[in-house]
Amino acid sequence: MPPWAGPTRWGICSAGKISHDFIIALKTLSAQEHTCPPTVAALLAPPQHSIPQSHTPSTAPSPTAVPTATPILHSTAHPPHNAAPSTCPRTTPHSTAPLFCSHCPQAFWTRFFPVSGRIQTLLAQGALGQVKVVRAAVAFHMSNVPRLVEKDLGGGALLDLGCYCVQFACMVFGGEKPQSILASGFLHETGVDETTSIILNYSRKRQAVLTCSFVVNLPNQATISGCITQGEPTAMLFNGERWECPLPPPSQPLNFERGTGLRYEAQHVRECLLQGLKESPIMSLADSELVASILDEARKQLGVKYTQDQCN
Protein backbone atom coordinates (compact mmCIF):
# COMPACT_ATOMS: atom_id res chain seq x y z
CA MET A 1 0.00 0.00 0.00
CA PRO A 2 1.48 3.41 -0.91
CA PRO A 3 2.21 5.65 2.09
CA TRP A 4 -0.36 8.23 0.97
CA ALA A 5 -3.23 5.68 1.03
CA GLY A 6 -3.58 6.29 4.77
CA PRO A 7 -3.68 9.69 6.47
CA THR A 8 -1.88 12.43 4.59
CA ARG A 9 1.04 13.27 6.88
CA TRP A 10 1.96 16.91 6.48
CA GLY A 11 5.37 18.40 7.11
CA ILE A 12 5.78 22.15 7.59
CA CYS A 13 8.81 23.97 6.20
CA SER A 14 9.12 27.42 7.79
CA ALA A 15 7.16 28.54 10.78
CA GLY A 16 5.45 31.80 10.01
CA LYS A 17 1.89 33.04 10.19
CA ILE A 18 0.67 31.07 7.17
CA SER A 19 2.07 27.85 8.65
CA HIS A 20 0.11 28.53 11.84
CA ASP A 21 -3.13 29.10 9.94
CA PHE A 22 -2.52 26.07 7.74
CA ILE A 23 -2.25 23.81 10.78
CA ILE A 24 -5.45 25.31 12.19
CA ALA A 25 -7.11 24.69 8.82
CA LEU A 26 -5.98 21.04 8.88
CA LYS A 27 -7.82 20.65 12.19
CA THR A 28 -11.10 21.41 10.40
CA LEU A 29 -10.57 18.25 8.31
CA SER A 30 -10.78 14.64 9.41
CA ALA A 31 -7.86 13.51 11.60
CA GLN A 32 -8.13 10.17 9.80
CA GLU A 33 -7.25 11.94 6.55
CA HIS A 34 -4.79 14.68 7.60
CA THR A 35 -2.11 14.66 10.28
CA CYS A 36 0.89 16.88 10.97
CA PRO A 37 3.61 14.77 12.63
CA PRO A 38 6.94 16.63 12.20
CA THR A 39 7.85 20.12 11.25
CA VAL A 40 10.85 20.36 8.96
CA ALA A 41 11.67 23.93 9.88
CA ALA A 42 12.82 26.45 12.38
CA LEU A 43 11.25 28.32 15.26
CA LEU A 44 7.79 26.73 15.38
CA ALA A 45 6.65 26.08 18.94
CA PRO A 46 5.55 22.42 18.84
CA PRO A 47 3.41 22.58 22.05
CA GLN A 48 1.15 25.16 20.43
CA HIS A 49 0.04 22.71 17.76
CA SER A 50 0.87 19.36 19.42
CA ILE A 51 3.59 18.66 16.86
CA PRO A 52 5.98 16.14 18.41
CA GLN A 53 9.12 17.02 16.47
CA SER A 54 10.69 20.20 15.14
CA HIS A 55 14.08 21.21 13.80
CA THR A 56 16.06 24.38 13.33
CA PRO A 57 18.54 24.45 10.44
CA SER A 58 21.36 23.55 12.84
CA THR A 59 19.54 20.57 14.37
CA ALA A 60 17.76 19.21 11.31
CA PRO A 61 18.57 15.56 10.57
CA SER A 62 19.96 14.41 7.27
CA PRO A 63 17.40 14.46 4.44
CA THR A 64 17.11 10.67 4.34
CA ALA A 65 16.45 10.38 8.07
CA VAL A 66 12.92 11.83 8.22
CA PRO A 67 10.56 9.54 6.31
CA THR A 68 7.42 10.59 8.17
CA ALA A 69 5.88 13.29 5.99
CA THR A 70 4.21 12.87 2.62
CA PRO A 71 3.55 16.42 1.36
CA ILE A 72 5.39 19.41 2.79
CA LEU A 73 3.99 22.93 2.99
CA HIS A 74 6.68 25.49 2.14
CA SER A 75 5.52 28.81 3.57
CA THR A 76 8.77 30.72 3.57
CA ALA A 77 9.23 34.31 2.48
CA HIS A 78 9.70 34.72 -1.28
CA PRO A 79 13.53 34.53 -1.60
CA PRO A 80 13.98 31.01 -0.08
CA HIS A 81 11.14 29.46 -2.09
CA ASN A 82 13.51 27.91 -4.60
CA ALA A 83 16.04 26.59 -2.10
CA ALA A 84 13.67 25.39 0.62
CA PRO A 85 12.59 22.12 -1.03
CA SER A 86 16.20 20.95 -1.26
CA THR A 87 16.46 21.11 2.54
CA CYS A 88 13.57 18.69 3.01
CA PRO A 89 13.74 14.90 3.25
CA ARG A 90 14.49 13.07 0.04
CA THR A 91 12.08 10.42 1.25
CA THR A 92 9.29 12.97 0.94
CA PRO A 93 8.00 12.66 -2.64
CA HIS A 94 5.46 15.47 -2.54
CA SER A 95 6.36 19.01 -1.61
CA THR A 96 3.94 21.91 -1.40
CA ALA A 97 4.04 25.62 -0.70
CA PRO A 98 3.00 29.15 -1.38
CA LEU A 99 5.17 27.78 -3.91
CA PHE A 100 3.95 24.17 -3.97
CA CYS A 101 6.69 22.14 -5.66
CA SER A 102 7.28 18.72 -7.18
CA HIS A 103 3.97 16.91 -7.67
CA CYS A 104 1.80 19.44 -5.89
CA PRO A 105 0.28 22.74 -7.00
CA GLN A 106 1.43 26.25 -6.28
CA ALA A 107 -0.59 27.37 -3.31
CA PHE A 108 -2.72 30.19 -4.62
CA TRP A 109 -5.13 29.25 -1.88
CA THR A 110 -8.21 30.99 -3.31
CA ARG A 111 -7.87 28.95 -6.53
CA PHE A 112 -8.94 25.89 -4.50
CA PHE A 113 -12.01 27.42 -2.85
CA PRO A 114 -15.42 26.01 -3.91
CA VAL A 115 -16.34 29.43 -5.30
CA SER A 116 -13.42 29.26 -7.74
CA GLY A 117 -14.52 25.78 -8.72
CA ARG A 118 -18.02 27.09 -9.32
CA ILE A 119 -16.68 29.87 -11.54
CA GLN A 120 -14.64 27.40 -13.59
CA THR A 121 -17.71 25.19 -14.00
CA LEU A 122 -19.80 28.11 -15.27
CA LEU A 123 -17.03 29.06 -17.69
CA ALA A 124 -16.77 25.49 -18.98
CA GLN A 125 -20.54 25.35 -19.47
CA GLY A 126 -20.48 28.58 -21.45
CA ALA A 127 -22.89 30.15 -18.98
CA LEU A 128 -21.03 33.47 -19.18
CA GLY A 129 -20.91 33.64 -22.95
CA GLN A 130 -17.68 34.97 -24.39
CA VAL A 131 -15.84 36.73 -21.60
CA LYS A 132 -14.71 40.13 -22.86
CA VAL A 133 -13.48 41.90 -19.72
CA VAL A 134 -12.08 40.72 -16.39
CA ARG A 135 -11.38 43.19 -13.60
CA ALA A 136 -9.66 42.39 -10.31
CA ALA A 137 -8.15 44.45 -7.50
CA VAL A 138 -6.38 43.45 -4.30
CA ALA A 139 -5.07 46.19 -2.03
CA PHE A 140 -4.41 46.50 1.70
CA HIS A 141 -2.65 49.25 3.62
CA MET A 142 0.39 47.26 4.75
CA SER A 143 3.28 49.66 4.25
CA ASN A 144 4.48 48.81 7.78
CA VAL A 145 4.86 45.10 7.00
CA PRO A 146 8.51 44.22 6.21
CA ARG A 147 7.74 41.39 3.77
CA LEU A 148 5.80 43.87 1.63
CA VAL A 149 8.33 46.69 1.73
CA GLU A 150 11.81 45.19 1.97
CA LYS A 151 13.42 44.18 -1.31
CA ASP A 152 15.61 41.53 0.34
CA LEU A 153 12.42 39.77 1.47
CA GLY A 154 10.99 39.78 -2.03
CA GLY A 155 8.65 42.64 -1.21
CA GLY A 156 6.30 44.49 -3.51
CA ALA A 157 2.59 44.65 -4.20
CA LEU A 158 2.91 42.49 -7.32
CA LEU A 159 4.51 39.45 -5.72
CA ASP A 160 2.40 39.55 -2.58
CA LEU A 161 -1.01 40.77 -3.78
CA GLY A 162 -1.05 41.29 -7.54
CA CYS A 163 -0.19 37.66 -8.17
CA TYR A 164 -3.71 36.77 -7.04
CA CYS A 165 -5.22 39.12 -9.61
CA VAL A 166 -3.00 37.67 -12.33
CA GLN A 167 -3.80 34.06 -11.46
CA PHE A 168 -7.52 34.91 -11.46
CA ALA A 169 -7.31 36.37 -14.97
CA CYS A 170 -5.29 33.36 -16.14
CA MET A 171 -7.93 31.03 -14.68
CA VAL A 172 -10.80 32.86 -16.38
CA PHE A 173 -9.04 32.90 -19.76
CA GLY A 174 -8.15 29.23 -19.50
CA GLY A 175 -4.39 29.58 -19.28
CA GLU A 176 -4.16 31.51 -22.54
CA LYS A 177 -1.07 33.67 -22.95
CA PRO A 178 -1.94 37.36 -23.35
CA GLN A 179 -0.93 39.05 -26.59
CA SER A 180 0.36 42.09 -24.74
CA ILE A 181 1.14 43.14 -21.17
CA LEU A 182 1.01 46.79 -20.13
CA ALA A 183 2.10 47.68 -16.60
CA SER A 184 2.21 51.04 -14.88
CA GLY A 185 2.68 52.05 -11.27
CA PHE A 186 4.75 53.63 -8.57
CA LEU A 187 7.80 52.40 -6.67
CA HIS A 188 8.35 52.59 -2.94
CA GLU A 189 11.53 54.22 -1.65
CA THR A 190 12.95 50.72 -1.11
CA GLY A 191 12.70 49.95 -4.83
CA VAL A 192 9.72 47.60 -4.75
CA ASP A 193 6.38 48.42 -6.38
CA GLU A 194 3.80 49.87 -4.00
CA THR A 195 0.93 50.38 -6.48
CA THR A 196 0.64 48.67 -9.85
CA SER A 197 -1.99 48.33 -12.56
CA ILE A 198 -1.71 45.80 -15.37
CA ILE A 199 -3.68 45.51 -18.60
CA LEU A 200 -3.58 42.08 -20.25
CA ASN A 201 -4.81 42.12 -23.84
CA TYR A 202 -5.94 38.80 -25.32
CA SER A 203 -6.99 37.67 -28.77
CA ARG A 204 -10.52 38.45 -29.97
CA LYS A 205 -10.52 41.84 -28.19
CA ARG A 206 -10.57 40.43 -24.65
CA GLN A 207 -8.95 42.18 -21.73
CA ALA A 208 -8.06 41.89 -18.05
CA VAL A 209 -7.53 45.02 -15.94
CA LEU A 210 -5.75 44.32 -12.65
CA THR A 211 -4.70 46.55 -9.75
CA CYS A 212 -2.72 45.91 -6.57
CA SER A 213 -1.33 48.14 -3.82
CA PHE A 214 0.04 47.98 -0.29
CA VAL A 215 -0.55 51.68 0.49
CA VAL A 216 -4.37 51.83 0.27
CA ASN A 217 -7.39 49.68 1.05
CA LEU A 218 -9.66 48.74 -1.85
CA PRO A 219 -12.91 46.71 -1.95
CA ASN A 220 -10.90 43.72 -3.26
CA GLN A 221 -13.35 42.51 -5.88
CA ALA A 222 -13.16 40.56 -9.11
CA THR A 223 -15.69 40.88 -11.92
CA ILE A 224 -16.14 38.78 -15.05
CA SER A 225 -17.90 40.61 -17.90
CA GLY A 226 -20.49 41.98 -15.51
CA CYS A 227 -21.99 38.51 -14.95
CA ILE A 228 -20.00 37.45 -11.89
CA THR A 229 -18.81 39.60 -9.01
CA GLN A 230 -16.62 38.00 -6.36
CA GLY A 231 -16.05 40.25 -3.36
CA GLU A 232 -14.68 37.54 -1.08
CA PRO A 233 -13.28 34.05 -1.66
CA THR A 234 -16.27 32.36 0.00
CA ALA A 235 -19.09 34.01 -1.99
CA MET A 236 -20.01 35.35 -5.40
CA LEU A 237 -22.90 36.97 -7.24
CA PHE A 238 -23.98 35.43 -10.54
CA ASN A 239 -26.66 37.34 -12.43
CA GLY A 240 -27.87 38.82 -9.16
CA GLU A 241 -28.01 35.51 -7.29
CA ARG A 242 -25.65 35.00 -4.34
CA TRP A 243 -23.75 31.72 -4.05
CA GLU A 244 -21.91 31.16 -0.78
CA CYS A 245 -19.78 28.48 0.85
CA PRO A 246 -19.08 29.44 4.50
CA LEU A 247 -15.88 28.36 6.21
CA PRO A 248 -15.76 26.29 9.40
CA PRO A 249 -14.79 28.25 12.53
CA PRO A 250 -11.16 27.99 13.68
CA SER A 251 -10.21 26.17 16.87
CA GLN A 252 -7.58 28.82 17.65
CA PRO A 253 -7.08 32.48 16.67
CA LEU A 254 -5.95 33.00 13.07
CA ASN A 255 -3.40 35.41 11.65
CA PHE A 256 -5.35 35.95 8.43
CA GLU A 257 -9.05 36.41 7.80
CA ARG A 258 -10.65 33.22 6.47
CA GLY A 259 -7.46 31.28 7.23
CA THR A 260 -9.38 28.02 7.61
CA GLY A 261 -9.89 28.26 3.84
CA LEU A 262 -6.40 26.78 3.53
CA ARG A 263 -8.19 23.47 4.13
CA TYR A 264 -9.22 23.36 0.48
CA GLU A 265 -5.69 23.27 -0.92
CA ALA A 266 -4.78 20.60 1.64
CA GLN A 267 -7.75 18.48 0.63
CA HIS A 268 -6.89 18.91 -3.05
CA VAL A 269 -3.34 17.69 -2.45
CA ARG A 270 -4.71 14.60 -0.73
CA GLU A 271 -7.09 13.94 -3.63
CA CYS A 272 -4.20 14.22 -6.09
CA LEU A 273 -2.13 11.76 -4.06
CA LEU A 274 -4.98 9.25 -3.77
CA GLN A 275 -5.55 9.42 -7.52
CA GLY A 276 -1.85 9.05 -8.27
CA LEU A 277 -1.76 12.37 -10.10
CA LYS A 278 1.65 13.90 -10.71
CA GLU A 279 0.21 17.31 -11.51
CA SER A 280 -2.74 19.26 -10.20
CA PRO A 281 -5.62 19.74 -12.67
CA ILE A 282 -6.51 22.96 -10.82
CA MET A 283 -3.07 24.62 -10.69
CA SER A 284 -0.66 23.03 -13.14
CA LEU A 285 3.01 23.80 -13.66
CA ALA A 286 2.06 25.57 -16.89
CA ASP A 287 -0.37 27.74 -14.91
CA SER A 288 2.41 28.71 -12.49
CA GLU A 289 4.83 29.45 -15.32
CA LEU A 290 2.29 31.69 -17.06
CA VAL A 291 1.58 33.67 -13.89
CA ALA A 292 5.31 34.05 -13.23
CA SER A 293 6.02 35.21 -16.79
CA ILE A 294 3.34 37.92 -16.55
CA LEU A 295 4.63 39.10 -13.18
CA ASP A 296 8.21 39.15 -14.50
CA GLU A 297 7.23 41.28 -17.48
CA ALA A 298 5.24 43.67 -15.28
CA ARG A 299 8.20 44.05 -12.92
CA LYS A 300 10.50 44.65 -15.87
CA GLN A 301 8.29 47.47 -17.15
CA LEU A 302 8.13 49.01 -13.67
CA GLY A 303 11.88 48.71 -13.10
CA VAL A 304 11.67 46.39 -10.10
CA LYS A 305 14.75 44.17 -9.88
CA TYR A 306 15.75 41.66 -7.22
CA THR A 307 19.13 40.08 -6.57
CA GLN A 308 17.74 36.78 -7.86
CA ASP A 309 17.05 38.36 -11.27
CA GLN A 310 20.80 38.52 -11.88
CA CYS A 311 20.93 34.71 -11.78
CA ASN A 312 18.51 34.33 -14.70
ChimeraX attribute file (.defattr): number of C-alpha atoms within 10 A of each C-alpha:
attribute: neighborCount
match mode: 1-to-1
recipient: residues
	/A:1	5
	/A:2	8
	/A:3	13
	/A:4	18
	/A:5	13
	/A:6	12
	/A:7	16
	/A:8	24
	/A:9	19
	/A:10	26
	/A:11	27
	/A:12	30
	/A:13	27
	/A:14	24
	/A:15	18
	/A:16	16
	/A:17	14
	/A:18	20
	/A:19	22
	/A:20	23
	/A:21	24
	/A:22	21
	/A:23	21
	/A:24	23
	/A:25	26
	/A:26	23
	/A:27	19
	/A:28	18
	/A:29	17
	/A:30	10
	/A:31	12
	/A:32	9
	/A:33	15
	/A:34	20
	/A:35	19
	/A:36	25
	/A:37	17
	/A:38	23
	/A:39	27
	/A:40	28
	/A:41	23
	/A:42	18
	/A:43	13
	/A:44	22
	/A:45	15
	/A:46	14
	/A:47	9
	/A:48	9
	/A:49	14
	/A:50	11
	/A:51	17
	/A:52	12
	/A:53	15
	/A:54	20
	/A:55	18
	/A:56	14
	/A:57	11
	/A:58	7
	/A:59	10
	/A:60	18
	/A:61	15
	/A:62	11
	/A:63	15
	/A:64	11
	/A:65	11
	/A:66	16
	/A:67	13
	/A:68	16
	/A:69	26
	/A:70	22
	/A:71	28
	/A:72	27
	/A:73	27
	/A:74	30
	/A:75	25
	/A:76	23
	/A:77	16
	/A:78	16
	/A:79	16
	/A:80	14
	/A:81	17
	/A:82	12
	/A:83	9
	/A:84	19
	/A:85	23
	/A:86	10
	/A:87	15
	/A:88	25
	/A:89	23
	/A:90	15
	/A:91	14
	/A:92	19
	/A:93	15
	/A:94	23
	/A:95	28
	/A:96	27
	/A:97	24
	/A:98	18
	/A:99	22
	/A:100	25
	/A:101	23
	/A:102	16
	/A:103	21
	/A:104	29
	/A:105	29
	/A:106	24
	/A:107	22
	/A:108	20
	/A:109	19
	/A:110	20
	/A:111	21
	/A:112	21
	/A:113	21
	/A:114	18
	/A:115	20
	/A:116	21
	/A:117	14
	/A:118	13
	/A:119	20
	/A:120	18
	/A:121	12
	/A:122	15
	/A:123	18
	/A:124	13
	/A:125	10
	/A:126	11
	/A:127	12
	/A:128	18
	/A:129	12
	/A:130	11
	/A:131	19
	/A:132	16
	/A:133	18
	/A:134	23
	/A:135	20
	/A:136	25
	/A:137	22
	/A:138	24
	/A:139	22
	/A:140	16
	/A:141	12
	/A:142	17
	/A:143	18
	/A:144	10
	/A:145	11
	/A:146	14
	/A:147	17
	/A:148	23
	/A:149	23
	/A:150	17
	/A:151	20
	/A:152	16
	/A:153	16
	/A:154	22
	/A:155	24
	/A:156	30
	/A:157	28
	/A:158	29
	/A:159	19
	/A:160	18
	/A:161	19
	/A:162	26
	/A:163	20
	/A:164	22
	/A:165	26
	/A:166	24
	/A:167	23
	/A:168	24
	/A:169	26
	/A:170	21
	/A:171	20
	/A:172	18
	/A:173	20
	/A:174	13
	/A:175	17
	/A:176	14
	/A:177	17
	/A:178	18
	/A:179	11
	/A:180	12
	/A:181	17
	/A:182	15
	/A:183	19
	/A:184	15
	/A:185	18
	/A:186	15
	/A:187	16
	/A:188	17
	/A:189	10
	/A:190	13
	/A:191	17
	/A:192	26
	/A:193	27
	/A:194	25
	/A:195	21
	/A:196	23
	/A:197	19
	/A:198	22
	/A:199	19
	/A:200	22
	/A:201	18
	/A:202	18
	/A:203	11
	/A:204	8
	/A:205	9
	/A:206	17
	/A:207	22
	/A:208	27
	/A:209	20
	/A:210	24
	/A:211	25
	/A:212	31
	/A:213	28
	/A:214	27
	/A:215	16
	/A:216	14
	/A:217	13
	/A:218	15
	/A:219	12
	/A:220	16
	/A:221	17
	/A:222	24
	/A:223	20
	/A:224	20
	/A:225	18
	/A:226	16
	/A:227	14
	/A:228	20
	/A:229	20
	/A:230	21
	/A:231	16
	/A:232	15
	/A:233	21
	/A:234	18
	/A:235	18
	/A:236	24
	/A:237	16
	/A:238	17
	/A:239	11
	/A:240	10
	/A:241	9
	/A:242	12
	/A:243	13
	/A:244	14
	/A:245	12
	/A:246	11
	/A:247	16
	/A:248	14
	/A:249	14
	/A:250	17
	/A:251	11
	/A:252	13
	/A:253	12
	/A:254	17
	/A:255	13
	/A:256	11
	/A:257	9
	/A:258	18
	/A:259	23
	/A:260	23
	/A:261	27
	/A:262	25
	/A:263	23
	/A:264	19
	/A:265	24
	/A:266	23
	/A:267	17
	/A:268	18
	/A:269	23
	/A:270	22
	/A:271	15
	/A:272	17
	/A:273	23
	/A:274	15
	/A:275	10
	/A:276	13
	/A:277	13
	/A:278	14
	/A:279	17
	/A:280	18
	/A:281	12
	/A:282	17
	/A:283	19
	/A:284	17
	/A:285	19
	/A:286	10
	/A:287	20
	/A:288	19
	/A:289	11
	/A:290	19
	/A:291	22
	/A:292	16
	/A:293	12
	/A:294	23
	/A:295	21
	/A:296	17
	/A:297	14
	/A:298	22
	/A:299	22
	/A:300	12
	/A:301	14
	/A:302	18
	/A:303	15
	/A:304	17
	/A:305	15
	/A:306	17
	/A:307	11
	/A:308	10
	/A:309	9
	/A:310	7
	/A:311	6
	/A:312	5
